Structures are given as C-alpha cells and as structure tokens.
Amino acid sequence: MKTVLVASSKGGVGKTTIATHLAAQSAVAGQRTVLVDADPQGSSTRWAQRRAGSTSAVLPIDGTRRNWLKLIPEDTQRVVIDAAAGARADELQAYLDQASVVVVPVLPSALDIEATVPFLNTLAKHPRIRKGQLPVALIANKLKPWTNASQQALDVLNSWSIPVVAQLRDSQAYVMLTGLGKSLFDYNSQQVREHQDDWQGLLKWLNKTR
C-alpha cells in the first residue's frame, strides 16, 4: 500500500485539487483507493461523496480523528492524504510517519516560494526524510507557462535539491471538476488529454518510488 501525503504550509496552493486528482487517477486505474481528509474544511470528503456512485469511487476517511489509520481497510492499495491547509511540518508528524512519499505544491510567486522554504527546511528534519527513506517532491502549480513570472519561478524551483516532478497549468477546469466530484482522469477528450500530460512526470515519479 503506497501512501501519498500532499502538504503545504500555504493555503490556496491547490493541495486538495492535487490530492483528489491523485486519488481519482488511482481509482480509475482500478486500485482500491482511500482519501484521508486531514483538513477540517472537509473539501476532499465532499468531493469523494459526490463520486460515491461511480465505478471509480474513492473511500473518504476523516483524517482529523485520532483513529484514522485504523479506519483504512486492509485491502487498500493506495492512500492519499490531504493535509490541513497551512499545516507546519511539526503538525504533520502522524501523517509523515505513515507516508510513502510527500508532494508539496508551490505557486509561481515570490511570496509563495519564500514561504515554502522554511516548510521544506522543517520537513528535512524528519528522521525518515533526513535518512533518505521518505522521498519529497515539488509540484509547480497554477502555472501560466507563457509568462515570465512562471518561467522565473520554475528556474528558482529547479535550482533546489528537491525535484520538481510536475508543472500543472492554471485552468478553470480543475475548479469545475472538483465541484462535480470528478477529475481529468475521468475523461478522454483531446483537450483533457493535454492537461493529463501535465501529470505524467508526477505519476512516473510515484511509480518508481517505493
């Protein structure tokens, strides 16, 4: 069972969108998938509830409860944890202890990049991350690739030691799909496939990490 923790010290970076899309992709691929909603706002839970009747349904679990780990069925193949918005690394201990990998969304602005640095520095102190046992990757999110700001942000992120495994473009499609309990991976149109291509680096990285 692989457990993906999606976390950031900043709110509004698209954390829930990324968590729900990762859960959907896994479920569409036929894996028994659990989405642990550790954010008191409950957005991931509502998303999962909206797709409950689908053949690629995702089981939502309240990650704010102390016994959340015991609620995960034994036959689960993929767990995605949507951490609380703005949670610091020291508040994520219980989830870091269970995670197989950690993905950190970052927006292409100087303020967001600066705010991410101390979060990554505190993550680096976790024993499993420090020993190289818990891989961490960045997702450059809500990019406008045609702008200098996005390109400059990518240059900064790519200079860090933590890999940037996906560059997700800014699109209203994510807002619409999340509201419907859907994801890009539920569709196969040409336009959707272009957006799906943005995720391939992340999916390959997840597949090669243990």
Sequence and secondary structure as in RCSB ss.txt:
>XXXX:A:sequence
MKTVLVASSKGGVGKTTIATHLAAQSAVAGQRTVLVDADPQGSSTRWAQRRAGSTSAVLPIDGTRRNWLKLIPED
TQRVVIDAAAGARADELQAYLDQASVVVVPVLPSALDIEATVPFLNTLAKHPRIRKGQLPVALIANKLKPWTNAS
QQALDVLNSWSIPVVAQLRDSQAYVMLTGLGKSLFDYNSQQVREHQDDWQGLLKWLNKTR
>XXXX:A:secstr
 EEEEE  SSSSSSHHHHHHHHHHHHHHTT  EEEEE STT HHHHHHHHTTTSTT  EEEETTSTTGGGGS TT
  EEEEE  TT  GGG HHHHHH SEEEEEE SSHHHHHHHHHHHHHHTTSHHHHTT S EEEEEEEE TTSHHH
HHHHHHHHTSSS EEEEEE  HHHHHHHHHT  GGG   HHHHHHHHTTHHHHHHHHH  
